[in-house]
């Protein structure tokens, strides 16, 4: 089978294209070298601001290594985007909370993300999108077995 017909190759290529485009789209709105990864974390924290979020949840949610999350959070804290607050039940655990600056960044970036999603889904019917999402879920399920 041709390498370009392999599912893994196609997904990796698509992922690279999306990452580059998101970085390009977000760069005019980026603050202190915020990356697409920062934006995804900011969005997750914003959507979950009514509950406690810890580093482990970010690792699991985004399927990224502990060291990567640690490094990312350190930079975000340095840039005033998040605070790490000791948990009441265990001071070794740190809750991750957006600062007002982080919330502002989320709101500014949201419009860009919505426009990008429209670009990604242009020309794709509702039925095609449903099939695509089902296939993606099956691939994820296969990898989690």
GIHUTA-V88400 format. One record per backbone hydrogen bond with DSSP energy under -0.5 kcal/mol. NH is the residue of the N-H (numbers start at 0). CO is the residue of the C=O. Records with the same first field share a line. If there is no record, write none. Layout:
NH=CO, CO
This chain:
4=1
5=2
9=5
10=6
11=7
12=8
13=9
14=10
15=11
16=12
17=13
18=14
19=15
20=16
21=17
22=18
23=19
24=20
25=21
26=22
27=23
28=25
29=25, 26
38=34
39=35
40=36
41=37
42=38
43=39
44=40
45=41
46=42
47=43
48=45
50=47
54=93
56=53
57=53
58=54
59=55
60=56
61=57
62=58
63=58
68=64
69=65
70=66
71=67
72=68
73=69
74=70
75=71
76=72
77=73
78=74
79=76
80=75
81=75
82=96
84=82, 94
86=89, 92
92=89
94=84, 92
95=52
96=82, 94
98=80
102=98
103=99
104=100
105=101
106=102
107=103
108=104
109=105
110=106
111=107
112=108
113=109
114=110
115=111
116=112
117=113
118=114
119=115
120=116
121=118
123=120
124=122
128=124
129=125
130=126
131=127
132=128
133=129
134=130
135=131
136=132
137=133
138=134
139=135
140=136
141=137
142=138
143=139
144=140, 141
